[in-house]
Amino acid sequence: MIKLIQGLLLLAALAAVCLTTPANAEKASDFRAERLDGGKFRLAEALGKEILLVHFFDTCCPGCREGLPFVDSTAAAFPKDVRVILVSTDSPKSQSKLKPFIKSNRYKYEVLLDPNLEIRKLFGGVETPFSLVLQPTGDIAWRKVGAAPDDFQAMTRVIQELITPNLHK
């Protein structure tokens, strides 16, 4: 029984590696967006150093609000390796709630505005919450609609797999 469990764990680890480093990795499309605090953001300028965790949310979405603490804990687990970028899909009508929401929850991440859902659609997102993990090269390592704890555990495993090779440099 123990050998069976060990074999399944090895198989799961191999599958995670294959999922994080596919032979034909899909590159993230460059985009520009307005920052909540003013100024412009360009994805191409953010690539190169850290893994990017891009999380799309809406302040009116209960699942989105429930998922943000998982994003926060994932970022806390990898403070030197992961940069979080929150992308608000709030409509112009509900954007007035965005700054107070970010401030009251003490989120210290960059917040981008995507009121017309153009950025989310660019990455194949059809609803929020929606998360992406981008390698420093711009390859999409992981994407998922939803905010269940299992989703964030899977995301954490992918991030760990991306970081692990760098530990030996």
Secondary structure, DSSP 4 states (H G I P E B T S, - for coil): -HHHHHHHHHHHHHHHHHHHS-TTPPBPPP-EEEETTSSEEEHHHHTTSSEEEEEEE-TT-HHHHHHHHHHHHHHHHSTTTEEEEEEE---TTTGGGHHHHHHHTT--SEEEE-TT-HHHHHTT--SSSEEEEE-TTSBEEEEEE---HHHHHHHHHHHHHHHGGGGG-
